[in-house]
Amino acid sequence: MSLIVQKFGGTSVGSPDRINSVADRVCATTRSGHGVVAVVSAMGDTTDDLIQLAEAITPDPPAREMDMLLTAGERITMALLAMAISARGVEAMSLTGSQAGILTDGTHGAARIREIRGDRIQEGLARGKVVIVAGFQGVDPTSKEITTIGRGGSDATAVALAATLGADVCEIYTDVDGVFAADPRVVPAAVKLAEISYDEMLELSASGAGVLMTRAVEFGRRFNIPIHVRSSFNENAGTWVKETTMEQAIISGIAHDRSEAKLTVRGVPDKPGVAADLFEPLAEGGVNVDMIVQNIGHDGSTDISFTVPKAVVTHAAEVTTKVSHELGAQTVEVDENIGKVSLIGAGMKSHPGVAARVFRALAEAAINIEMISTSTIRISCIVRGDQVDEAVAALHREFQPPLVAEEVGA
Amino acid sequence: MSLIVQKFGGTSVGSPDRINSVADRVCATTRSGHGVVAVVSAMGDTTDDLIQLAEAITPDPPAREMDMLLTAGERITMALLAMAISARGVEAMSLTGSQAGILTDGTHGAARIREIRGDRIQEGLARGKVVIVAGFQGVDPTSKEITTIGRGGSDATAVALAATLGADVCEIYTDVDGVFAADPRVVPAAVKLAEISYDEMLELSASGAGVLMTRAVEFGRRFNIPIHVRSSFNENAGTWVKETTMEQAIISGIAHDRSEAKLTVRGVPDKPGVAADLFEPLAEGGVNVDMIVQNIGHDGSTDISFTVPKAVVTHAAEVTTKVSHELGAQTVEVDENIGKVSLIGAGMKSHPGVAARVFRALAEAAINIEMISTSTIRISCIVRGDQVDEAVAALHREFQPPLVAEEVGA
């Protein structure tokens, strides 16, 4: 008997009706002869509602108690789904992260999954039950404290469970039909990708495509678990994320991201160690710096620009201003009106000239590029925030992703 | 250092504001030099909301999943209260029933507390923390399944914890000022009792006074834990429930209960074993029969009346009709328009004539008594449902509880 892990996000379980639909799908899967482990998120806005309750109490709640609070969310969903499945005559059992043996480190709010001891899951499956596991949560076996693995962590829970249990596939059910070559809200003509490699999906996720969490893709790649991203509202095939794809596209997709802000330090003395002096305190302060550009210096001084999540920009600006002062730099500028546009494609490494086409396409659309960063399968540009949509459309016109090799005669 | 267990019910923690008030009170108690263990219920209507969600899924949810669902309620409260206390500079830590070592049997929905292993509570107290424990919930150590101990079970959790931890007092915070000699909504002149014995409180609770759960009083009596029932909305002293009270009242209070229905089996053959034949199947069907009256038989047949909770009256009527048929009885009548009025007082056992005064007082108010049941410290009468308030008022006029011995020269 094959085993399928099915993960249902907050929208998919947002009401009793939708939970009933999810139960129909799970039961149809068991009737096809598959074992099913279902991983669920909190219903709809539950997590946001709980956060609001906490904020009404204190602006700075202890992380341990925040985890205790938020884990109530999946607990509610998993019990309701177990009831809905049982009502259809299929035995079901819900398990918290702790009961399911999802062992994490002790970092409240952003714990890492260390190991999964799936004894109770295996036992339930052996008895022919559908096992429902709370996503997003685990337990630190040393302190016995309940942890959460960060927002979107239910995807990671699902893929890690699929790896541990030796599942044939991990299905991620969401409110869109799969992974698109560009955001359909920005580019209505964007097509759904039938397949995409782990590496490309990682770059897409990291570049702002919200459909699948980076950590889930990392688990999939490491343990070679095929991930099927699909809609919980229809029966259509979605997008398969897997090791090698049949059609190796040159360009797979375009992602965009408006969640970052740019900091520029002007008049930094141009001497060795300056970058380290600047970025070490930021790292120690927990600020995740994304893109960094250092201008070519002249007259012994230079400018350094970098991007950080908008959520921490105030904190980052404080740290940067303090360090800049010590370094003898002139000014620190903060710019929140930026956006990042990224072109992703594993094929671009063997197709020179892609970067030049990106720059030309943006120039022809009168879009100024403020920062550039590249990997072997990604080109990212920082542009004005109000030009992000235009930039995505321009790149989509230029490359028409997925752009496959045979179509260009390669 | 003394230890106080403080239990806060659903109304007392019904909103972030109220949780902040509870935190103020807990912190004031710690500042007075007491250790505090706080036991909390789910916020306001949370439990009812969760039950409604389950009912929207299925009319017959598995009890295991119902417990999984409902235990999310206290989890939310306890985390929020821990945040509120921490925000006041007092260290706090919340624990689920399972984490607090509340071990129960495996009866989902109505588990019994078997033992409390308070290691993590003691550890937290030793570190100077306020420990917050989820009421109403526990874990079956054999199956490792999460259980709930029935509605109102947070009171039982609190008193059992107080017994285990050797607390000096268990404070039950609620939305009324204490235990009243009669329901103030029915008798506005009813006074708050300063003290009441465990036995009398047991009779009051069992007779319909909702302020304190019977099981909590039983724990208090067994382990001799003084229980202080008081309002969470003011600083007034409430009612002390304890072993011997300073002023031993003849009559402590009047309780009433509209939650029962009456079944009457007419024409039962008057022979040995008939009552057993009737009530054994009801007991096996899980029906909790309260009062039973068997008329004096004539012509070889008799009538038997008894009361059961309205919630199970349909089921009870089915069982009774089936058995009556086998016994050769004539008819089964169901009457939901009844109410029970009870007079409670430990002093009545040494004061003959109390029962006669009850019957006279009701007769003078033109209230017909349909059934009577007595214990050494209680007299209960079944009357028409729409005469319950009048009956309570009549008994209050007659006895003016608390009626203490010296006032009557005893």
Chai-1 contact restraints between the chains, C-beta under 6 A:
chainA,res_idxA,chainB,res_idxB,connection_type,confidence,min_distance_angstrom,max_distance_angstrom,comment,restraint_id
A,P16,B,A56,contact,1.0,0.0,6.0,A-B,restraint_1
A,P16,B,I57,contact,1.0,0.0,6.0,A-B,restraint_2
A,A54,B,M83,contact,1.0,0.0,6.0,A-B,restraint_3
A,A56,B,P16,contact,1.0,0.0,6.0,A-B,restraint_4
A,I57,B,P16,contact,1.0,0.0,6.0,A-B,restraint_5
A,I57,B,L80,contact,1.0,0.0,6.0,A-B,restraint_6
A,I57,B,M83,contact,1.0,0.0,6.0,A-B,restraint_7
A,I57,B,A84,contact,1.0,0.0,6.0,A-B,restraint_8
A,T58,B,M83,contact,1.0,0.0,6.0,A-B,restraint_9
A,T58,B,A87,contact,1.0,0.0,6.0,A-B,restraint_10
A,P61,B,M83,contact,1.0,0.0,6.0,A-B,restraint_11
A,P62,B,S86,contact,1.0,0.0,6.0,A-B,restraint_12
A,E65,B,A79,contact,1.0,0.0,6.0,A-B,restraint_13
A,E65,B,A82,contact,1.0,0.0,6.0,A-B,restraint_14
A,E65,B,M83,contact,1.0,0.0,6.0,A-B,restraint_15
A,M68,B,A79,contact,1.0,0.0,6.0,A-B,restraint_16
A,M68,B,S94,contact,1.0,0.0,6.0,A-B,restraint_17
A,L69,B,A79,contact,1.0,0.0,6.0,A-B,restraint_18
A,A72,B,A72,contact,1.0,0.0,6.0,A-B,restraint_19
A,A72,B,R75,contact,1.0,0.0,6.0,A-B,restraint_20
A,A72,B,I76,contact,1.0,0.0,6.0,A-B,restraint_21
A,R75,B,A72,contact,1.0,0.0,6.0,A-B,restraint_22
A,I76,B,A72,contact,1.0,0.0,6.0,A-B,restraint_23
A,A79,B,E65,contact,1.0,0.0,6.0,A-B,restraint_24
A,A79,B,M68,contact,1.0,0.0,6.0,A-B,restraint_25
A,A79,B,L69,contact,1.0,0.0,6.0,A-B,restraint_26
A,L80,B,I57,contact,1.0,0.0,6.0,A-B,restraint_27
A,A82,B,E65,contact,1.0,0.0,6.0,A-B,restraint_28
A,M83,B,A54,contact,1.0,0.0,6.0,A-B,restraint_29
A,M83,B,I57,contact,1.0,0.0,6.0,A-B,restraint_30
A,M83,B,T58,contact,1.0,0.0,6.0,A-B,restraint_31
A,M83,B,P61,contact,1.0,0.0,6.0,A-B,restraint_32
A,M83,B,E65,contact,1.0,0.0,6.0,A-B,restraint_33
A,A84,B,I57,contact,1.0,0.0,6.0,A-B,restraint_34
A,S86,B,P62,contact,1.0,0.0,6.0,A-B,restraint_35
A,A87,B,T58,contact,1.0,0.0,6.0,A-B,restraint_36
A,S94,B,M68,contact,1.0,0.0,6.0,A-B,restraint_37
